[in-house]
Amino acid sequence: MNDFIYHNHELTVDGLSVKDIVRQCQTPCFIYSHAGITRAWRSFDNATTHPHLICYAVKANSNLAVLNTLAELGSGFDIVSQGELMRVLAAKGDPRKVVFSGVGKQSDEIAMALKVGINCFNVESEAELLLINQIANHLNVQAPIALRVNPDVDPISHPYISTGQKESKFGIDAQEAINLYQQAATLKHVKIKGIACHIGSQLTTTAPFVEALQRLLGLIDQLENKGIKLEHVDVGGGLGVHYHHQKPPTPNEYMSALLKLNIPSHLKLILEPGRAIVANAGILATKVLLIKQSGNKHFCVVDCAMNDYLRPTLYDAWHNIIPVQQQPQALTQIYDIVGPICESGDFLGKSRELAVKAGDYLAVCQTGAYGFVMSSNYNSRPKAAEVMAKDNAFKIVRPRETLEEMFAKESLWT
């Protein structure tokens, strides 16, 4: 939270008063720090001199201002849909630095990616490989591909965001991958470029990353013995952040652990961090609507809800919740921080000690990742605004959705 600090008991971002921002932009709203995003990306890029490409995982936060910030730094992008590709292009990202992941790529998505000239498809099945070859044949081009291998490594993370074990829908079994590479080598409109894996998200130790890379390097040796030489190894993303008690490795520690495996110098290293770049660079600001007591239980009801930020409900995720204006002498109480939605699962945090009253503002910390991108209109609630702070100024980079905009494209039967 280096970019969100207190000054005279008032929360600030990049030198700006968060209270002033939310008074102008209203709540709920996501506020992102340009400096925080920049510093986090550079911490990965500067962590090694080994040839590498940092491909930011767009799914973590796909706001155009965020993507443009990264594009200007020279970042690549990891995408999982045509929509994300179009966002990258709109944000002036370089398609030659784009890797396309995901288990269900559709024909029109593949065709567009080939037309704009992406860096590589991370192929997840034989059916996908044959479809890519067919579309590339139709367009008379060669499709750059890597196979996403499922290394069967336990990431020691939440089961919903664990993607590298045999029961997962993602990737190709390691032994099957050898045969599929040999098959790919016979396809006229496919160019083999690399090998990839991604074992999960919010990892807090380097051991699973190292184990997965060891298995990839073993496969690379087998492939070279069969005459198939690769240009890159894509180790995916997944490095976690410190939400509560976790102590994830730094990008330097993470990279150092990988490079101890002596990755051959001719193999470019591709990394796909998402959360680790944007989570700490964002907060979700919300206003206290009322304080409610029910028996011995105290509730702080705010104008933000599970439709705005789903992680606490979906993953039982813990986020620090702090006052925008500190009140050092005020009495505190233990509250559940809850929203207006008609679900018992609508909460942002439970059993939090705060000094708070109606009209105050709170900040849900580390919400730069998997925040707005996972929001919805549940209970017919308009989506929140997004704001970027940069160089002692701020800009609304996505206006708050109006009630009329929310259902403008719907129609009556009659």
C-alpha positions in Angstrom: 0.0 0.0 0.0 2.9 2.4 -0.6 0.8 4.5 -2.9 -2.0 4.9 -0.5 -0.7 6.6 2.7 -2.1 8.7 5.5 -1.1 12.4 5.6 -2.4 14.3 8.7 -4.8 11.4 9.3 -6.2 11.6 5.7 -5.7 8.8 3.2 -3.9 10.0 0.0 -3.0 8.5 -3.3 0.0 9.8 -5.3 -0.2 13.0 -3.2 -4.0 13.5 -3.7 -6.7 13.4 -1.0 -8.8 10.3 -1.5 -11.7 12.1 0.3 -11.5 14.9 -2.3 -11.6 12.4 -5.1 -14.6 10.5 -3.8 -16.5 13.7 -3.1 -16.2 14.6 -6.7 -16.6 11.1 -8.2 -19.1 9.7 -5.6 -19.0 6.2 -4.4 -18.5 3.3 -4.9 -15.5 3.9 -7.1 -12.2 2.2 -7.8 -9.1 4.4 -7.6 -5.8 3.3 -9.2 -2.3 4.6 -8.7 -0.4 5.1 -12.0 2.9 5.2 -10.0 2.0 1.9 -8.2 1.3 0.1 -11.5 4.5 1.4 -13.0 6.6 0.4 -10.1 5.1 -3.1 -9.8 5.6 -3.8 -13.5 9.2 -2.6 -13.5 9.9 -4.8 -10.4 9.3 -7.8 -12.7 11.1 -6.3 -15.7 14.2 -5.4 -13.7 14.4 -8.7 -11.8 16.5 -10.4 -14.5 18.9 -9.8 -17.4 17.9 -13.1 -18.9 16.0 -12.5 -22.2 12.4 -12.1 -21.2 8.9 -10.7 -21.9 6.5 -9.5 -19.2 3.0 -10.2 -20.5 0.5 -8.6 -18.1 -2.6 -10.8 -17.6 -5.4 -8.6 -18.8 -8.1 -10.5 -16.9 -6.8 -8.9 -13.7 -7.8 -5.4 -14.7 -8.7 -4.5 -18.2 -9.4 -0.8 -17.9 -7.9 1.0 -21.0 -6.0 3.5 -18.8 -4.4 0.6 -16.9 -3.5 -1.2 -20.2 -2.2 2.0 -21.8 0.0 2.6 -18.7 1.6 -0.8 -19.2 1.8 -0.5 -23.0 3.8 2.7 -22.6 6.2 0.8 -20.4 6.7 -1.7 -23.2 4.7 -4.5 -21.6 3.3 -7.5 -23.4 -0.1 -8.8 -22.7 -1.7 -12.2 -21.8 -5.2 -12.4 -23.2 -8.0 -14.9 -23.0 -10.6 -13.5 -25.4 -11.1 -11.4 -28.5 -12.5 -8.7 -26.3 -9.3 -8.5 -24.3 -7.3 -8.4 -27.6 -9.4 -5.4 -28.8 -8.8 -3.7 -25.5 -5.1 -4.1 -25.8 -5.1 -2.7 -29.3 -7.3 0.2 -28.2 -4.8 0.9 -25.4 -2.0 1.0 -28.0 -0.5 -2.3 -27.0 1.8 -4.1 -29.4 0.1 -7.3 -30.8 3.5 -8.8 -31.4 3.8 -9.0 -27.6 0.5 -10.7 -27.0 0.0 -14.3 -26.0 -3.4 -15.8 -26.3 -4.4 -18.3 -23.6 -7.6 -20.1 -22.6 -9.3 -23.4 -23.3 -12.1 -22.3 -25.5 -10.8 -20.0 -28.3 -13.4 -19.5 -31.0 -12.8 -19.3 -34.7 -13.4 -15.6 -35.1 -11.1 -14.9 -32.1 -8.3 -17.0 -33.6 -8.8 -15.4 -37.0 -8.5 -11.9 -35.6 -5.4 -12.8 -33.6 -3.8 -14.1 -36.7 -4.7 -11.0 -38.7 -3.2 -8.6 -36.2 -0.1 -10.7 -35.8 0.1 -11.8 -32.1 3.2 -13.4 -30.6 1.8 -16.8 -29.8 -1.2 -19.0 -29.0 -1.0 -21.1 -25.9 -2.7 -24.2 -27.2 -4.7 -26.3 -24.7 -5.9 -29.3 -26.7 -5.4 -31.3 -29.9 -8.8 -30.0 -31.1 -7.6 -26.4 -30.7 -4.3 -27.1 -32.5 -6.2 -28.5 -35.5 -8.6 -25.6 -35.5 -5.8 -23.0 -35.5 -4.0 -24.8 -38.3 -7.3 -24.9 -40.3 -7.9 -21.1 -39.9 -4.3 -20.3 -40.6 -4.5 -22.3 -43.8 -7.6 -20.3 -44.8 -5.7 -17.1 -44.2 -2.5 -18.5 -45.8 -0.4 -17.7 -42.8 1.6 -19.7 -40.2 0.2 -19.6 -36.7 2.8 -19.2 -33.9 2.0 -21.7 -31.1 3.1 -23.1 -27.8 1.5 -26.0 -26.0 0.2 -25.2 -22.5 1.3 -28.2 -20.5 -0.5 -29.2 -17.3 2.5 -30.2 -15.1 0.3 -31.7 -12.3 1.7 -29.4 -9.6 -0.3 -28.3 -6.5 -0.1 -24.5 -6.3 -1.3 -24.6 -2.6 -3.9 -22.0 -3.4 -7.7 -21.6 -3.4 -9.2 -24.5 -5.5 -11.1 -22.1 -7.7 -7.8 -20.5 -8.9 -5.7 -23.7 -9.0 -5.1 -24.6 -12.7 -2.1 -26.9 -12.9 -3.3 -30.2 -11.6 -4.6 -33.2 -13.5 -8.3 -32.6 -12.5 -8.1 -29.1 -13.9 -9.7 -28.2 -17.3 -6.5 -26.4 -18.3 -3.6 -27.6 -20.3 -2.3 -30.8 -21.8 -1.0 -33.8 -19.9 2.8 -33.7 -19.9 3.3 -37.1 -21.6 0.6 -36.4 -24.2 2.3 -33.1 -25.0 5.3 -34.9 -26.6 3.1 -36.6 -29.1 1.1 -33.4 -29.8 4.3 -31.5 -30.5 5.3 -34.1 -33.0 1.9 -33.8 -34.6 2.2 -30.0 -34.7 5.6 -30.3 -36.4 3.8 -31.9 -39.4 1.2 -29.2 -39.8 2.0 -26.8 -42.6 0.4 -23.7 -41.1 1.7 -24.0 -37.6 5.0 -22.7 -36.3 6.1 -24.1 -33.0 7.6 -21.4 -30.8 7.5 -22.5 -27.2 6.1 -24.3 -24.3 3.8 -22.9 -21.5 2.2 -23.6 -18.2 0.2 -21.7 -15.6 -0.5 -23.5 -12.3 -2.7 -21.1 -10.5 -3.2 -17.7 -8.9 -2.2 -16.1 -5.5 0.8 -18.4 -4.9 2.8 -17.4 -1.9 5.8 -19.6 -2.2 8.3 -20.3 -5.0 8.4 -24.1 -4.7 5.4 -24.8 -7.0 6.8 -22.5 -9.7 10.1 -24.2 -9.5 8.6 -27.7 -9.6 6.5 -26.7 -12.7 9.5 -25.2 -14.5 11.6 -28.2 -13.8 9.0 -30.4 -15.5 8.9 -28.0 -18.5 12.7 -28.0 -18.9 12.6 -31.8 -18.8 10.1 -31.8 -21.6 12.2 -29.3 -23.6 15.1 -31.7 -23.4 12.9 -34.5 -24.7 11.6 -32.4 -27.6 15.1 -31.3 -28.6 16.1 -34.9 -28.7 13.3 -35.4 -31.2 14.5 -32.5 -33.3 11.9 -29.9 -32.0 13.7 -26.8 -30.9 11.8 -24.1 -28.9 12.3 -20.4 -28.7 10.6 -19.6 -25.4 9.4 -21.0 -22.1 6.2 -19.4 -20.7 6.0 -20.0 -16.9 2.6 -18.2 -16.6 1.7 -15.9 -13.8 0.2 -16.4 -10.3 2.6 -14.7 -8.0 0.5 -13.6 -5.0 0.2 -10.5 -3.0 0.0 -9.8 0.8 -3.7 -9.5 1.6 -3.5 -10.6 5.2 -1.2 -13.2 6.7 0.4 -14.2 3.4 4.1 -13.5 2.8 4.6 -14.0 -0.9 8.0 -13.8 -2.5 9.1 -10.5 -4.2 9.6 -10.5 -8.0 13.3 -10.6 -7.3 13.0 -13.7 -5.1 10.6 -15.3 -7.5 12.9 -14.8 -10.5 16.0 -15.8 -8.6 14.3 -19.1 -7.7 13.5 -19.8 -11.4 16.9 -18.9 -12.7 18.6 -21.3 -10.4 17.3 -24.0 -12.8 19.8 -22.7 -15.4 17.3 -21.9 -18.2 19.2 -22.1 -21.5 20.1 -18.6 -22.8 18.4 -19.2 -26.1 15.1 -19.7 -24.4 13.3 -16.4 -23.8 11.4 -16.4 -20.5 7.8 -15.2 -20.7 6.0 -14.3 -17.5 2.3 -13.4 -17.1 1.8 -11.5 -13.8 -1.6 -9.9 -13.3 -2.6 -9.6 -9.7 1.0 -8.8 -8.6 1.1 -5.8 -10.8 -2.3 -4.1 -10.1 -3.7 -5.4 -6.8 -1.7 -3.1 -4.5 -2.2 -0.2 -6.9 -6.0 0.1 -6.3 -8.6 0.7 -3.6 -12.4 0.6 -3.7 -13.9 3.6 -1.9 -17.3 3.3 -0.3 -19.6 5.4 1.8 -21.1 4.4 5.1 -24.9 4.4 4.8 -25.9 3.5 8.3 -24.9 1.6 11.4 -27.1 -1.2 12.5 -27.2 -3.3 15.7 -28.9 -6.7 15.9 -28.5 -8.2 19.3 -24.8 -8.3 20.1 -23.9 -7.9 16.4 -22.9 -4.6 14.8 -23.2 -4.0 11.1 -21.7 -1.2 9.1 -23.8 -0.9 5.9 -22.0 0.7 3.0 -23.0 1.6 -0.6 -20.6 -0.9 -2.1 -21.8 -4.5 -2.5 -20.8 -7.9 -3.8 -21.8 -6.8 -7.3 -19.0 -4.2 -7.1 -16.4 -6.5 -5.5 -17.0 -10.2 -5.6 -13.8 -11.7 -4.1 -14.9 -11.7 -0.4 -18.1 -13.5 -1.3 -16.6 -15.9 -3.9 -13.4 -16.8 -2.2 -14.0 -15.7 1.3 -11.1 -13.3 0.6 -9.8 -11.0 3.3 -9.1 -7.3 2.4 -7.9 -4.6 4.8 -10.7 -2.0 5.2 -9.5 1.4 6.5 -11.1 4.8 7.1 -10.4 7.5 4.5 -10.3 9.9 7.4 -8.7 8.6 10.6 -10.3 9.6 13.9 -7.6 8.8 16.5 -9.6 9.6 19.6 -12.9 8.1 18.5 -14.2 4.9 20.1 -14.0 1.8 18.0 -16.4 -1.1 17.6 -16.3 -4.5 15.9 -18.4 -4.5 12.7 -19.3 -6.7 9.8 -18.9 -4.5 6.7 -21.9 -5.3 4.5 -23.6 -4.0 1.4 -27.3 -3.4 0.4 -27.7 -6.5 -1.8 -30.3 -9.1 -0.7 -27.9 -11.9 0.0 -26.4 -13.0 3.3 -23.1 -13.4 1.3 -23.0 -9.7 0.6 -20.1 -8.6 2.7 -16.8 -6.9 2.3 -15.3 -7.9 5.6 -16.3 -9.4 8.9 -15.3 -8.6 12.5 -13.4 -5.4 11.7 -12.5 -2.9 14.4 -13.4 0.6 13.2 -14.4 4.0 14.5 -17.1 4.8 11.9 -20.4 6.6 11.5 -22.9 7.3 8.8 -21.5 9.5 6.1 -17.9 8.4 6.6 -15.8 6.9 3.7 -14.0 3.6 3.9 -11.3 2.2 1.5 -11.2 -1.5 0.7 -7.5 -2.1 0.0 -5.7 -4.0 -2.7 -8.7 -4.1 -5.0 -6.8 -3.2 -8.2 -7.0 -6.8 -9.3 -10.2 -8.8 -10.0 -12.4 -5.9 -8.9 -14.3 -4.0 -11.6 -13.6 -6.8 -14.1 -15.7 -9.2 -12.0 -18.4 -6.7 -11.2 -22.0 -7.1 -12.3 -25.5 -5.4 -12.3 -26.9 -7.8 -9.8 -29.9 -6.3 -8.0 -30.0 -3.8 -10.9 -27.1 -1.8 -9.5 -25.1 0.3 -11.9 -21.4 -0.4 -12.1 -18.9 1.8 -10.2 -16.7 4.5 -11.6 -12.9 3.9 -12.2 -10.4 6.7 -11.5 -6.7 6.9 -12.2 -4.4 9.1 -10.1 -1.2 10.4 -11.7 1.2 13.2 -11.1 -0.9 15.0 -8.5 -4.0 14.9 -10.7 -6.8 12.4 -11.3 -9.0 11.4 -14.1 -12.3 9.4 -14.3 -11.2 6.7 -16.7 -14.6 5.0 -16.7 -17.7 7.0 -15.7 -20.2 5.6 -13.3 -22.9 3.7 -15.2 -26.3 5.4 -15.0 -29.5 3.5 -14.3 -30.7 4.3 -17.8 -27.4 3.0 -19.4 -27.8 -0.2 -17.4 -30.9 -1.3 -19.3 -30.7 0.9 -22.4 -30.2 -2.1 -24.7 -33.1 -4.1 -23.4 -36.5 -4.1 -25.0 -40.1 -5.0 -24.3 -41.8 -7.9 -26.1 -44.7 -5.6 -27.2 
